[in-house]
Amino acid sequence: MEIAFSIGPFNVAWYGIFIALGVIAATWIAIVETKRRGESIDHLLNMLLLILPLGIIGARLYHVIDQWDYYMQNPVLIIGGQGLGIFGAVIGGAIGMLIYTMWKKLNTALWLDIAAPGLIFAQAIGRWGNYFNQELFGYPTNAPWGIYIDEAYRPPQYALYTHFHPLFLYESILNLIGFGLLLWIGRKYAKQLLDGELFMIYIVYYGVVRFILEGFKIDVWKIWGFPTARWIVVIAVLAVIIITILRRRRLSRSRGVDTPDIET
């Protein structure tokens, strides 16, 4: 892990800096969204006391499972090592939010919508930590935007290549686009969207992004010969589509009319 600076015996890594910046940015955006929707800032800040630690635990757990062959040989690094997984972070954070909202009898779906724009913006920032660690790069490329990777970080089968696809950059840019898209949809179609549907749009958007980018990765974790991340996003996206259809149909039946079309 690349060190940005040291304070006495403590080293501060670039990866940690960008993760912290992402958390700060996500919190600020969530505060803006909370105010816009007329919800309680106190609930948001209290909620974060559960969301952040459970998100970190989930992110770490996903990474350890992903790299289990390595951690099986180095169990001492399971707790103190580096590496986080976004899927685990989202699941862990969502569990924290669910616990809090159920405890306080709040609308979980609404709070997921509040969190969605900040979440994808935080992902866009956090990916730059991968740049400083020379990780999250794809196959070799001759493209002018290919990034140089030191020999020590290259996969053995590509040791003679110098430049690789900057997957961290691709995802960061696409996440920024997703952030703008969520803000636009959340405002333009506020009256047409059901609670929770903005978060579902986030799942579909990021799922498509991640599905595509997995095709550029080297030596990914696979289940039955298919990248695990792709299994996750396919299941998640299908679940979101099914849930949305069922909710819309139930709403239509309860009103006795067809679901209204979204205005353009």
C-alpha positions in Angstrom: 0.0 0.0 0.0 1.4 3.4 -1.1 2.1 5.8 1.8 1.2 9.4 1.3 2.9 10.7 4.5 3.8 9.7 8.0 3.0 11.3 11.4 5.5 9.9 13.8 5.2 6.1 13.8 1.8 6.3 11.9 1.7 5.9 8.1 -1.2 7.4 6.2 -1.9 5.6 2.9 -3.3 7.1 -0.2 -5.9 4.4 -0.3 -7.1 5.4 3.1 -7.1 9.1 2.2 -9.4 8.5 -0.8 -11.7 6.2 1.1 -12.0 8.9 3.8 -12.7 11.6 1.2 -15.4 9.3 -0.3 -17.1 8.9 3.0 -17.0 12.7 3.7 -18.4 13.4 0.2 -21.1 10.8 0.5 -22.1 12.2 3.9 -22.3 15.8 2.6 -24.4 14.7 -0.4 -26.7 12.7 1.9 -27.1 15.7 4.1 -28.2 17.8 1.1 -30.6 15.1 0.0 -32.0 14.7 3.5 -32.7 18.4 3.7 -34.2 18.4 0.2 -36.6 15.6 1.2 -37.5 17.2 4.5 -36.1 14.4 6.7 -34.1 14.6 9.9 -30.4 15.2 9.8 -30.1 13.8 13.3 -31.4 10.5 12.0 -28.9 10.5 9.2 -25.9 11.2 11.5 -27.0 8.6 14.0 -27.6 6.1 11.2 -24.0 6.5 10.0 -22.8 5.2 13.3 -24.1 1.8 12.2 -23.7 2.1 8.4 -20.0 3.0 8.4 -18.6 0.2 10.6 -20.9 -2.5 9.1 -20.0 -1.2 5.6 -16.3 -1.6 6.4 -16.8 -5.0 7.9 -18.8 -6.1 4.9 -16.2 -4.7 2.5 -13.4 -6.4 4.2 -15.3 -9.7 4.5 -16.0 -9.7 0.7 -12.4 -9.1 -0.1 -11.1 -11.8 2.2 -13.6 -14.3 0.6 -12.5 -13.1 -2.8 -8.8 -13.7 -2.0 -9.3 -16.7 0.3 -6.5 -18.8 -1.2 -4.1 -16.0 -0.1 -5.6 -15.4 3.3 -5.8 -19.1 4.0 -2.0 -19.0 3.9 -1.8 -15.7 5.7 -4.6 -15.7 8.3 -3.0 -13.0 10.4 -3.6 -10.5 7.6 -7.4 -11.1 7.6 -7.9 -8.4 10.2 -4.9 -6.2 9.7 -4.4 -6.5 5.9 -5.5 -4.2 3.1 -8.3 -4.6 0.6 -12.0 -3.8 0.5 -14.9 -4.9 -1.8 -17.6 -2.6 -2.8 -20.3 -5.3 -2.9 -19.6 -6.1 0.7 -19.6 -2.4 1.6 -23.0 -1.9 0.1 -24.5 -5.0 1.7 -23.0 -4.2 5.1 -24.1 -0.5 4.9 -27.6 -1.5 3.9 -27.8 -3.9 6.8 -26.8 -1.0 9.1 -29.5 1.2 7.6 -32.1 -1.5 7.9 -31.3 -2.0 11.6 -31.6 1.7 12.3 -34.7 2.4 10.3 -36.5 -0.6 11.7 -35.5 0.4 15.2 -36.7 4.0 14.7 -39.7 2.9 12.5 -38.5 4.9 9.5 -39.0 4.4 5.8 -36.0 2.2 4.8 -36.7 2.6 1.1 -36.7 6.4 1.3 -33.4 6.4 3.2 -31.9 4.1 0.6 -32.9 6.7 -2.0 -31.2 9.4 0.0 -28.0 7.4 0.2 -27.8 6.4 -3.4 -26.3 9.5 -5.1 -23.6 9.9 -2.4 -22.8 6.3 -2.5 -21.9 6.2 -6.2 -20.0 9.5 -5.9 -18.0 8.0 -3.0 -17.1 5.0 -5.3 -15.9 7.4 -7.9 -13.5 9.0 -5.4 -12.4 5.8 -3.7 -11.3 4.3 -7.0 -8.4 6.7 -7.1 -6.9 4.9 -4.1 -6.5 1.9 -6.5 -4.4 4.1 -8.8 -1.8 4.8 -6.1 -1.7 1.2 -5.2 -1.3 0.2 -8.8 -4.2 -2.2 -8.7 -7.6 -2.5 -10.5 -6.0 -2.5 -13.9 -7.0 -4.7 -16.8 -5.4 -6.5 -19.7 -2.3 -5.0 -21.5 -3.1 -2.2 -24.0 -1.4 0.0 -26.5 -4.1 2.7 -26.1 -2.7 6.2 -25.3 -4.6 6.2 -22.0 -3.0 3.0 -20.8 -1.3 3.3 -17.5 2.2 2.1 -16.7 2.4 -0.6 -14.0 5.6 -1.4 -12.2 6.9 -4.9 -12.8 6.3 -5.9 -9.2 2.6 -5.4 -9.6 2.1 -7.0 -13.0 0.5 -10.5 -13.3 3.2 -13.1 -14.0 1.7 -14.0 -17.4 2.0 -10.3 -18.5 5.3 -9.4 -16.9 6.8 -8.3 -20.2 4.0 -5.8 -20.8 4.2 -2.3 -19.4 0.9 -0.5 -20.0 -2.6 -1.8 -19.0 -6.2 -0.7 -19.1 -6.9 1.7 -16.2 -10.1 0.1 -14.9 -10.1 2.3 -11.9 -10.4 5.3 -14.2 -13.1 3.8 -16.3 -15.2 3.0 -13.2 -14.5 6.4 -11.6 -15.7 8.2 -14.7 -18.7 6.0 -15.2 -19.6 6.4 -11.5 -19.5 10.2 -11.9 -21.9 9.9 -14.8 -24.1 7.7 -12.7 -24.0 10.3 -9.9 -25.3 13.0 -12.3 -27.9 10.6 -13.6 -29.2 9.8 -10.2 -29.4 13.5 -9.2 -31.3 14.3 -12.4 -33.7 11.4 -12.2 -34.3 12.0 -8.5 -35.4 15.6 -9.2 -37.1 15.4 -12.6 -39.1 12.3 -11.7 -39.5 12.8 -8.0 -43.3 12.5 -8.2 -43.4 9.4 -10.4 -40.8 7.4 -8.5 -41.8 5.1 -5.6 -39.7 5.1 -2.5 -36.6 2.9 -3.1 -36.7 3.1 -6.8 -33.8 5.6 -7.1 -31.7 3.1 -5.1 -32.8 0.4 -7.5 -31.7 2.5 -10.5 -28.3 2.8 -8.8 -28.2 -1.0 -8.5 -29.1 -1.4 -12.2 -26.7 1.3 -13.4 -23.7 0.2 -11.3 -24.5 -3.5 -12.1 -24.2 -2.8 -15.8 -21.0 -0.9 -15.3 -19.5 -3.6 -13.2 -20.6 -6.4 -15.5 -18.9 -4.7 -18.5 -15.7 -3.9 -16.6 -15.3 -7.4 -15.3 -14.5 -8.4 -18.8 -11.3 -6.4 -18.7 -10.1 -7.9 -15.4 -7.3 -10.5 -15.1 -7.7 -13.6 -12.9 -11.0 -12.7 -11.3 -12.8 -14.8 -8.7 -15.1 -17.2 -10.5 -18.0 -19.5 -9.6 -18.7 -22.3 -12.2 -16.4 -20.5 -14.7 -18.3 -17.2 -14.5 -16.9 -14.1 -12.7 -18.5 -13.9 -9.2 -19.1 -10.2 -9.6 -21.1 -10.8 -12.7 -23.2 -13.5 -10.9 -23.9 -10.9 -8.2 -24.9 -8.1 -10.5 -27.1 -10.3 -12.7 -29.0 -11.6 -9.6 -29.2 -8.1 -8.1 -30.5 -6.5 -11.3 -33.0 -9.3 -12.0 -34.2 -9.0 -8.4 -34.6 -5.2 -8.7 -36.6 -5.5 -12.0 -38.9 -8.2 -10.5 -39.5 -6.2 -7.3 -40.2 -3.0 -9.3 -42.7 -4.8 -11.6 -44.5 -6.4 -8.6 -44.6 -3.1 -6.7 -46.0 -1.2 -9.6 -48.6 -3.8 -10.4 -49.7 -3.9 -6.7 -50.0 -0.1 -6.8 -52.0 -0.2 -9.9 -54.4 -2.7 -8.5 -54.8 -0.8 -5.2 -55.7 2.3 -7.2 -57.8 0.4 -9.7 -56.0 2.1 -12.6 -53.0 1.4 -14.7 -49.6 2.6 -13.5 -49.2 6.2 -14.8 -46.6 6.8 -17.5 -43.5 8.8 -16.6 -43.7 12.3 -18.0 -41.1 13.3 -20.6 
